[in-house]
Amino acid sequence: FFIHGNSTSSATWKKQFSSELFTAYRLVAIDLPAHGSSEASPKPEKDYTLAGLASILTEVIQDLEMGPYILCGSSLGTNILAEMIPFGIDPVGILFAGPCLMGEGLGMDKFSIPSTDISALLKDESSIEAIINYGKLICHSTDPEDLELFKTDFNKVQPPFRSLFINSIFSGNLGDEIKQVNSISCPLAWVFGADEKVVDSNYLDEIDVPKWKDQVFKIPVAGHSALKLPAQERI
């Protein structure tokens, strides 16, 4: 299961879906509420929070009854994965790409790169210039189609998702995600782009979380959206 980040969509994973490396697997990418092709929530104050999103995605995955499964999240998707753990998910592995987990004493100020302008994510309406500038930061791609896809996805997000979501974070409406990932027994892989411009790619190095192969992976020639690269280029 692939879970995208804030203001993107399931199309984030199109290169994984076209890779021959995954032909033996069933791949499921989900559009978050108010993103991509998903409808807006009729209960936005409840659902546009980390707990609300985690509850919705847990229900979707459990209803599919697919047997053994792996979870993969990007950016906000990594927070959602951590918040799903108390709901009783049972994956055989979790991959966090561009992780930005928070916990007791670990807020956004601990991992955000101060020079990065994320203002486009803080409000429901932004200028084209702000959207393009943020897209360039997270895509780290020379393919113009990647940036065009980001702009399209960003503009598809239905208000008031961004404003309600960020207000819920600023009001402390989230769990201790570091504690939550320490409570699950499956392997956890952590992946950053080596050219990350949004999150400090070193912030998890000294934090006590289970790390597959005892390391945090840094992918060359990649930014915050580390898994936008074709899968075969990352092996």
KEMIVO-877185 format. One record per atom (N, C-alpha, C): residue in one letter; x, y, z. Coordinates in steps of 0.05 Angstrom, whole numbers, plus 32768, in hexadecimal, padded with zeros to 4 digits. Last residue first. Layout:
% KEMIVO-877185
AXYZ ...
END
This chain:
% KEMIVO-877185
I816A80117F7A I81747FF77F85 I81937FF87F85 R8155803C7F62 R8159803F7F7E R816580257F8A E814780357F2E E815D80487F33 E816480497F51 Q811A80167F2F Q813380097F28 Q814B801B7F2C A80F1803B7F3C A80FA80277F50 A8115801C7F49 P80F9807F7F2C P80F380647F23 P80FF80507F36 L80EB80AE7F61 L80FD80A27F4D L80F480877F44 K80CA80BA7F8A K80C080C17F6F K80D380B67F59 L80DC80B07FBC L80D380997FAD L80C780A07F92 A80E880E17FD4 A80FE80CF7FCD A80F580B87FBA S80D781197FD8 S80C881037FCC S80DB80EE7FC2 H810481367FE8 H80F0812E7FFC H80DF81187FF1 G8134811C7FB9 G812C81307FCD G811781257FE0 A816D80FE7F9B A815180FD7FA2 A814C81127FB8 V81A280EB7F93 V819380FA7F7E V817580F87F83 P81A380B17FBE P81B080C67FAE P819D80D27F99 I818180A77FFA I818180A07FDE I818E80B77FCE K8192808D8036 K819280A78028 K819680A1800A F81758068806B F817F80688050 F817D80848044 V818B805A80A9 V8179806C809B V8184806F807F Q8196801880C5 Q819E803180B9 Q8187804080AE D818E7FE180D1 D819C7FF380E4 D81A5800D80D7 K816D7FC580B1 K818A7FC480AB K819A7FD880BB W813A7FEF80C7 W81417FD880B7 W815E7FDA80AE K813680078106 K8140800E80EC K81487FF580DD P810D8020813A P81178008812C P811E8010810F V8126805C8158 V8111804E814A V811C8036813D D8141808B8179 D813E806E817E D812480648171 I816880B68152 I814F80B18160 I814B80938162 E819380C28133 E819980BD814F E817F80B78160 D817C80C88100 D819480B88104 D819880B08121 L815280EA80F5 L814C80D08101 L816480BF8108 Y8169811680DD Y815C811980F7 Y815580FF8105 N8181811A80AD N8191810E80C2 N8181810D80DD S81638137808A S8165811A8085 S8175810B809A D81358165809A D8151815E80A0 D81548140809E V810881728064 V810D8165807F V812A81608082 V8111818E8034 V80FA81948045 V80FF818B8062 K8138817C8012 K813781998017 K812181A1802A E816481468005 E814C81508013 E814D816E8019 D818881297FE8 D818681467FE2 D816C81517FEE A818080F57FF6 A819981017FFF A819981207FFA G814180E5800E G815080ED7FF7 G816980FB8002 F813A80AF803E F813A80CB8037 F814780CF801C V8118807B805D V812680848045 V812380A28041 W811580448087 W811480618086 W8125806B806F A80EE800B8097 A810380168087 A80FF80348085 L80E17FDC80C8 L80DB7FF780C0 L80F3800280B0 P80C37F9B80D3 P80DA7FAC80CA P80D17FC780C1 C80937F97810A C809C7F9280EE C80B47FA380E7 S80807FA5813C S80967F92813A S80A07F8D811E I80727FE4815C I806C7FD08148 I80847FBF8143 S8082800C817E S80707FF88189 S80697FE28175 N809F80338166 N80AE80208177 N809C800A8182 V80788050814E V8087803F813D V8099802B814D Q8065806B817D Q80548058816F Q80648046815C K808E808D818C K80868077819E K80768062818F I808C80AE815F I80A4809F8165 I809E80888177 E805980C58164 E805E80B3814E E807880A38151 D802D80D2818E D804A80D08190 D805380BC817C G7FF880F18166 G800380DF817A G802180E1817C L7FD781328163 L7FE6811B8157 L7FF1810A816D N7FC9816C8168 N7FB781558164 N7FC5813F8155 G7FE0819D8173 G7FEA81858180 G7FD9816C817D S7FD481C88155 S7FC681C5816E S7FCD81AC817D F7FF181BF8127 F7FFA81D58139 F7FEC81D48154 I7FD181968111 I7FED8191811A I7FF681A6812D S7FA281B18106 S7FA1819A8118 S7FBD81948122 N7FB581D680E0 N7FAB81E080FA N7FA981C9810F I7FC081B480B6 I7FD681C180C4 I7FCD81CC80DE F7F8A81A380AA F7F9F819080B2 F7FB5819E80C1 L7F6F81D1809C L7F6681C280B3 L7F7C81AF80BD S7F8D81E1806E S7F8B81F38086 S7F8281E3809F R7F8981B5804B R7FA381BE8054 R7FA181CF806E F7F4F81AD8044 F7F618199804F F7F7A81A5805B P7F1C81C8803B P7F3281D5804A P7F4781C18055 P7F3081C37FF6 P7F2F81D2800F P7F1981C68021 Q7F4C818D7FD5 Q7F33819B7FDA Q7F3581A97FF5 V7F7F818A7FA6 V7F7881867FC2 V7F6081997FC9 K7F8F81977F73 K7F7781867F76 K7F6E81847F93 N7FBE81B27F76 N7FA681C27F71 N7F8C81B17F73 F7FE181877F7E F7FDF819C7F92 F7FC581AB7F8F D7FDD816B7F4D D7FD4815F7F66 D7FCF81747F7C T7FF481927F2A T7FD981887F26 T7FCE817C7F40 K802881977F40 K801681AE7F3F K7FF981A57F3C F803B81627F39 F8039816D7F53 F802581857F53 L803B815E7F01 L802A814D7F11 L802581587F2C E806281847EF6 E804781897EEC E803381777EFB L808E816A7F0C L808581847F18 L8069818A7F0F D8091813D7EEA D808E813A7F07 D808481537F14 E809881527EB8 E807F81457EBD E807B81417EDB P80CD81647EB6 P80B881787EB9 P809C816B7EBF D810081477ED8 D80EA813F7EC7 D80D381537ECA T8124814F7EFE T8128815E7EE5 T811281587ED1 S811281577F43 S811281487F2A S8117815A7F12 H810181627F78 H811E815F7F71 H8120814E7F58 C80D081687F93 C80D381557F7D C80F0814E7F77 I80D4818E7FBB I80CF81727FC3 I80D3815F7FAC L80E281BE7FA1 L80F081B67FB9 L80EC81987FBE K80BC81C47F79 K80D881C07F71 K80E881B57F89 G808E81CD7F98 G809181B57F88 G80AD81AF7F80 Y809981FF7FAD Y809881E87FBF Y809B81CE7FAF N8097821C7F7D N80AF821D7F8D N80B082057FA0 I806282137F6D I8078820A7F5C I809282087F6C I8046822C7F96 I804282107F91 I805A82047F81 A805782617F92 A805C82527FAB A805A82347FA6 E8043826D7F5E E8060826E7F63 E8067825E7F7C I800C82697F64 I801A82567F53 I803882567F59 S7FFA82737FA9 S8001827D7F8F S800E82677F7E S7FC7824D7FCB S7FE282587FC9 S7FE682627FAC E7F96823A7FF9 E7F9B82477FE0 E7FB782537FE0 D7F9A8222802B D7F8B82148016 D7F8F82207FFB K7FD9821D804D K7FC0822A8046 K7FB3821D802E L800982048053 L7FFC820E806B L7FE1821A8066 L802681F68027 L801881E18035 L800781EA804C A803F82258018 A802A821B8007 A801982058014 S8068822B803D S8050823B8041 S80398231802F I809A82168041 I80848203803F I806982118041 D80D882248031 D80BE82328031 D80A8821D802C T811182168056 T80FE820C8043 T80E3821A8047 S81358224807D S813582348065 S8120822C8051 P813081FD80A6 P8125821880AA P812382288090 I811781BE809E I812E81CE8096 I812581EC8095 S80FB819A80D4 S80F781AC80BD S811181BB80B7 F8103817F8104 F810D817380EB F810A818480D3 K80F2819E812E K810A818D8132 K811481818118 D80C381B78122 D80DB81C88124 D80F581B78126 M809D81908127 M80A68197810C M80C081A7810C G80B4816E8163 G80A0817B8152 G80AC81818137 L80BF81488194 L80C981488178 L80B481538166 G80A9814181C6 G80C1815281C3 G80CD815381A8 E808E810781AF E8091811681C7 E80AC812681C6 G808D810F8167 G808881008180 G808C81138198 M808A81048120 M808B81158137 M808681048150 L80A780F680E0 L809980EE80F8 L809E8101810F C80B280FA80AA C80B1811380BA C80A1810D80D3 P80D680D98075 P80C780D9808E P80C880F3809D G80DF80CA803E G80DC80E68046 G80CE80E98060 A80BC808F8048 A80CC809E8035 A80C880BC803A F80BA8055806B F80B58071806F F80C78081805C L809D80168066 L80B28027805B L80A98045805E I80917FDC808C I80897FF88086 I80A18007807C G80787F98808C G808E7FAC808B G80837FC78084 V804C7F7C8093 V80657F6D8095 V807D7F7F8093 P80197F9C80BC P80287F9880A4 P80417F8780A8 D7FE77FA480DD D7FFA7F8E80E0 D80097F8980C6 I7FC67FD68105 I7FCF7FCC80EC I7FE57FB680F0 G7FAD7FED8132 G7FAF7FD08130 G7FB87FC68115 F7FAD8022813D F7F9480178133 F7F967FF9812E P7FE180318149 P7FCE802C8160 P7FB380208157 I7FF480398112 I7FFD80228123 I7FEA801D813B M7FE6806780F8 M7FD5804F80F4 M7FDC80388107 E800D808B8101 E7FF4808F8110 E7FE18077810C A8034807980DD A8039807880FA A8020807A810A L8018808680AE L8020806A80B4 L8025806780D1 I801680BE80B2 I7FFD80AE80B2 I8003809180B9 N804B80CB80AC N803D80D180C5 N802480C080C8 T805280BA8078 T806280AD808D T805580B380A8 G803280DD805A G802B80C1805B G803A80B28071 L804F810C805C L80388109806E L802F80EC8070 S808180E6803E S807C8100804B S806580FD805F S806580AA8029 S807780C08022 S806E80D98031 G80638063803A G8059807F803A G806E80938033 C804F80228034 C80638035802B C80578051802B L80467FE1804F L803D7FFD804E L8054800F8046 I80377FA08039 I804B7FB38041 I803F7FCF803D Y80137F64804E Y80167F7D803F Y802C7F8E804A P7FF07F27804B P80097F358052 P800C7F4E8041 G7FAA7F33803B G7FBF7F228045 G7FD87F33804B M7F827F57802E M7F947F4E8019 M7FA97F3A8022 E7F517F74803E E7F587F588046 E7F6B7F4B8032 L7F387FA48038 L7F417F968020 L7F4A7F7A8025 D7F307FB7806B D7F187FAE805B D7F217F9E8043 Q7F627FC9807A Q7F577FB18087 Q7F3F7FA68077 I7F677FF68059 I7F7A7FDF8056 I7F6E7FC68063 V7F3D8017806C V7F3F800F804F V7F507FF6804C E7F4A801D80A2 E7F318010809A E7F328006807D T7F7A803A809D T7F7A802080AA T7F61801080A2 L7F6780698085 L7F7980578076 L7F7A803B8082 I7F48807F80B0 I7F3C80798095 I7F4D80658086 S7F6E808580D9 S7F56807480DD S7F4A806C80C2 A7F9180AA80C3 A7F9B808F80CA A7F84807C80CD L7F7080D680BE L7F7B80CA80A6 L7F8480AE80AB G7F6780E080F5 G7F5180DB80E3 G7F5A80CD80C9 A7F9A80E98109 A7F8B80D28113 A7F7480CB8100 L7FA8811780EC L7FB780FF80E9 L7FA880E680F3 T7F6E813480CC T7F81813380E2 T7F91811A80DE Y7F3E813780B0 Y7F56814580A7 Y7F69814980BE D7F13812180CD D7F23811080BA D7F3C811D80B0 K7EFC814880ED K7F05812F80F8 K7F19812180E6 E7EF1817280CA E7EFF817880E3 E7F09815F80F1 P7ED58158809F P7EF08161809C P7EFF816780B6 K7EAC81308090 K7EB3813780AC K7ED0814280AC P7EA88124805C P7E9181328067 P7E96813A8084 S7EE4812E8036 S7ED68121804C S7EBE81318055 A7EE5812C7FEE A7EEA813A8008 A7EDA812C801D E7EFA80F17FC9 E7EE781077FD0 E7EF081157FEA S7F3380E47FA1 S7F2380DF7FB8 S7F1180F77FBE S7F5780EC7F79 S7F3C80E67F71 S7F2980E07F88 G7F7F811B7F9B G7F7C810A7F84 G7F5F81067F7B H7F6081277FDB H7F7781267FCA H7F7181157FB1 A7F3781208000 A7F3B813B7FF4 A7F53813D7FE2 P7F5880E9801F P7F4080FA801C P7F4781168012 L7F8E80CE7FF6 L7F8380D7800F L7F6980E7800B D7F8F80997FCB D7F8C80B67FCC D7F8080BD7FE7 I7FBC80637FCB I7FA4806E7FD6 I7FA5808D7FD4 A7FD1802A7FA7 A7FD680467FAF A7FBC80547FB6 V7FE67FEA7FA7 V7FCE7FFA7FAC V7FD780167FB6 L7FFD7FB27F84 L80037FCD7F8D L7FE97FDD7F90 R80107F717F8A R7FF97F827F86 R7FFF7F9D7F93 Y804D7F597F6C Y803D7F637F82 Y80247F717F79 A806E7F4D7F43 A80647F367F53 A80527F3F7F69 T807E7F7E7F2D T806A7F6E7F1F T805F7F567F2E F80A37FA27F40 F808B7F9D7F51 F80777F8B7F43 L80CB7FA97F1C L80D27F9E7F36 L80BA7F967F47 E80B87FC57EF1 E80B77FA87EEF E80BE7F9B7F0A S80917FFF7EFE S80AA7FF17F00 S80A67FD27F00 S8063801B7F01 S806B80137EE6 S808680037EE7 F805D80277F36 F804980177F2A F8051800D7F0E Q8088804A7F3E Q808880307F4B Q8074801D7F3D K807580757F21 K808D80677F18 K8091804C7F25 K804880857F3E K8044807B7F23 K805C806C7F19 W8041809A7F71 W804D80807F6F W804C80757F53 T802580C97F6E T804080CA7F78 T804F80B17F72 A7FF080BD7F64 A800280BF7F4D A801F80C27F55 S7FD680C47F94 S7FE080A97F8E S7FF280A97F76 S7FEF81077FA3 S7FDA80F37F9E S7FE780D77F9A T7FF781417FCC T7FFE81327FB3 T7FE8811E7FAE S7FEC815A7FFC S7FE781697FE3 S7FF3815B7FCB N801881338022 N800681498022 N800581578007 G802780F28003 G802A81088016 G8015811E8013 H800B80AE7FFD H801980C67FF4 H801A80DC800A I8014806C8007 I800680838012 I8016809C800C F800C802C7FEE F801B80447FEC F800A805C7FF5 F80117FE88000 F800080008000 F801280198000 
END
